[in-house]
């Protein structure tokens, strides 16, 4: 069983402090931390069409636009935006 990679506190804080509607590109680790989901759950939800698909980069990487994930979150039942 693979251990979940711990995201350094400074990296997690930088994700949380971004403006909510910008076009910042987020990595899988950042989306995982923000949504509090494991990577395999994110991939499963992408495949089933629940979670928005990421942007594919030329080097084989993937990124999500922060505003796309924020819009998706706002459409989920019971979502409460974080306090400012």
ZADREN-23972 format. One record per atom (N, C-alpha, C, O): residue in one letter; x, y, z. Coordinates in steps of 0.1 Angstrom, whole numbers, padded with zeros to 4 digits, always signed. Layout:
<recs>
AXYZ...
</recs>
This chain:
<recs>
X+0008-0012+0000X+0000+0000+0000X+0009+0012+0000X+0018+0013+0008X+0006+0022-0009X+0014+0034-0010X+0009+0044+0001X-0002+0045+0004X+0019+0050+0007X+0016+0061+0017X+0012+0074+0009X+0018+0077-0001X+0002+0080+0015X-0002+0093+0010X+0010+0103+0012X+0015+0105+0023X+0013+0110+0001X+0024+0120+0003X+0019+0132+0011X+0008+0138+0008X+0027+0136+0021X+0023+0147+0029X+0027+0160+0022X+0038+0161+0017X+0018+0169+0021X+0021+0182+0015X+0026+0192+0025X+0019+0193+0036X+0037+0198+0023X+0043+0207+0033X+0033+0218+0036X+0025+0223+0028X+0033+0222+0049X+0023+0232+0053X+0024+0245+0045X+0013+0251+0042X+0036+0249+0041X+0037+0261+0033X+0030+0260+0019X+0024+0269+0014X+0030+0248+0013X+0024+0245+0001X+0009+0245+0002X+0002+0251-0006X+0004+0239+0013X-0010+0238+0015X-0016+0252+0018X-0027+0256+0013X-0008+0261+0025X-0013+0274+0028X-0013+0282+0015X-0022+0291+0013X-0003+0280+0006X-0003+0288-0006X-0015+0284-0015X-0021+0293-0022X-0020+0272-0015X-0032+0268-0022X-0044+0275-0016X-0052+0280-0023X-0045+0275-0003X-0056+0281+0004X-0057+0296+0003X-0068+0302+0004X-0045+0302+0001X-0045+0317+0000X-0047+0323-0014X-0048+0335-0015X-0049+0314-0024X-0050+0320-0038X-0064+0326-0039X-0074+0322-0032X-0065+0336-0048X-0078+0342-0051X-0088+0332-0056X-0083+0323-0064X-0100+0331-0052X-0109+0321-0055X-0113+0320-0070X-0117+0309-0074X-0112+0330-0078X-0117+0329-0091X-0105+0332-0102X-0108+0336-0113X-0093+0329-0098X-0083+0331-0108X-0080+0319-0116X-0087+0308-0114X-0071+0320-0126X-0068+0309-0135X-0056+0301-0131X-0049+0296-0140X-0052+0302-0119X-0041+0294-0114X-0043+0280-0117X-0053+0274-0116X-0032+0273-0122X-0032+0259-0125X-0028+0251-0113X-0017+0254-0107X-0036+0242-0109X-0033+0234-0097X-0029+0220-0101X-0034+0214-0110X-0019+0214-0093X-0014+0201-0096X-0024+0191-0089X-0033+0195-0082X-0022+0178-0092X-0030+0168-0086X-0029+0168-0071X-0039+0166-0064X-0017+0170-0066X-0015+0171-0052X-0022+0182-0045X-0028+0181-0034X-0022+0194-0052X-0029+0206-0047X-0044+0203-0047X-0051+0207-0037X-0050+0197-0057X-0064+0195-0058X-0068+0184-0048X-0078+0185-0041X-0059+0174-0046X-0061+0164-0036X-0062+0170-0022X-0071+0167-0014X-0053+0179-0019X-0053+0186-0006X-0065+0195-0004X-0072+0195+0006X-0069+0202-0015X-0080+0212-0014X-0093+0204-0012X-0101+0208-0004X-0095+0193-0020X-0108+0186-0019X-0108+0175-0008X-0118+0170-0005X-0096+0173-0002X-0094+0163+0008X-0098+0149+0003X-0106+0142+0010X-0093+0146-0009X-0096+0134-0015X-0083+0127-0019X-0073+0134-0022X-0082+0114-0019X-0070+0107-0024X-0069+0108-0039X-0079+0111-0046X-0057+0106-0044X-0055+0107-0058X-0063+0097-0066X-0068+0100-0076X-0064+0085-0061X-0072+0075-0068X-0087+0079-0069X-0093+0076-0079X-0092+0085-0058X-0106+0089-0058X-0108+0100-0069X-0118+0101-0076X-0098+0109-0070X-0099+0120-0080X-0099+0114-0094X-0107+0118-0102X-0090+0105-0096X-0090+0098-0110X-0103+0091-0112X-0108+0092-0124X-0108+0084-0102X-0121+0077-0104X-0132+0086-0107X-0141+0083-0116X-0133+0097-0100X-0143+0107-0102X-0142+0114-0116X-0152+0118-0122X-0129+0116-0120X-0127+0122-0134X-0133+0112-0144X-0140+0117-0154X-0129+0100-0143X-0133+0090-0153X-0148+0088-0153X-0154+0086-0164X-0155+0089-0142X-0170+0088-0142X-0177+0101-0145X-0189+0101-0146X-0170+0112-0147X-0176+0124-0151X-0181+0133-0139X-0187+0143-0141X-0178+0129-0127X-0182+0136-0115X-0173+0149-0113X-0179+0159-0111X-0160+0147-0114X-0151+0158-0113X-0147+0163-0126X-0145+0155-0136X-0145+0176-0128X-0141+0182-0141X-0128+0176-0145X-0119+0173-0137X-0126+0174-0158X-0114+0169-0164X-0103+0180-0163X-0106+0192-0165X-0090+0176-0161X-0080+0185-0161X-0075+0189-0175X-0079+0184-0185X-0066+0199-0175X-0059+0203-0187X-0047+0194-0189X-0040+0192-0179X-0045+0189-0200X-0033+0180-0203X-0022+0189-0208X-0023+0196-0217X-0010+0187-0201X+0002+0195-0205X+0010+0186-0215X+0009+0174-0215X+0019+0193-0222X+0027+0186-0233X+0036+0176-0227X+0039+0166-0233X+0041+0178-0215X+0050+0168-0209X+0044+0156-0202X+0050+0149-0195X+0031+0155-0204X+0023+0144-0198X+0017+0147-0185X+0010+0139-0179X+0019+0159-0180X+0013+0164-0167X-0001+0168-0169X-0006+0171-0180X-0008+0170-0158X-0022+0175-0158X-0023+0186-0148X-0016+0186-0138X-0032+0195-0151X-0035+0206-0141X-0049+0210-0142X-0056+0208-0153X-0055+0215-0131X-0069+0220-0131X-0068+0235-0129X-0060+0240-0122X-0077+0242-0136X-0078+0256-0133X-0086+0258-0120X-0096+0251-0117X-0080+0266-0111X-0086+0268-0098X-0101+0272-0099X-0109+0267-0091X-0104+0281-0108X-0118+0286-0109X-0128+0274-0113X-0139+0274-0109X-0123+0265-0121X-0131+0254-0126X-0134+0245-0114X-0146+0241-0112X-0124+0242-0105X-0127+0234-0093X-0135+0242-0083X-0144+0236-0077X-0133+0255-0082X-0141+0263-0073X-0156+0263-0078X-0165+0262-0069X-0158+0264-0091X-0172+0264-0096X-0178+0250-0094X-0190+0250-0090X-0171+0240-0096X-0176+0226-0093X-0180+0225-0079X-0190+0219-0075X-0171+0229-0070X-0174+0228-0055X-0187+0236-0052X-0195+0231-0044X-0188+0248-0058X-0200+0256-0054X-0213+0249-0059X-0224+0252-0053X-0212+0240-0068X-0224+0233-0073X-0227+0220-0065X-0238+0214-0066X-0218+0216-0056X-0220+0204-0048X-0229+0207-0036X-0229+0218-0030X-0237+0197-0033X-0247+0199-0022X-0240+0200-0009X-0231+0192-0006X-0244+0210-0001X-0238+0212+0012X-0225+0219+0013X-0219+0219+0023X-0220+0224+0002X-0207+0230+0002X-0208+0244+0009X-0217+0252+0006X-0198+0246+0018X-0197+0259+0025X-0184+0264+0021X-0173+0258+0024X-0183+0276+0015X-0170+0282+0012X-0162+0285+0025X-0168+0288+0035X-0149+0284+0024X-0141+0287+0036X-0142+0301+0041X-0144+0310+0032X-0142+0303+0054X-0143+0316+0059X-0131+0324+0056X-0119+0319+0055X-0132+0337+0053X-0121+0346+0049X-0113+0350+0060X-0103+0357+0059
</recs>
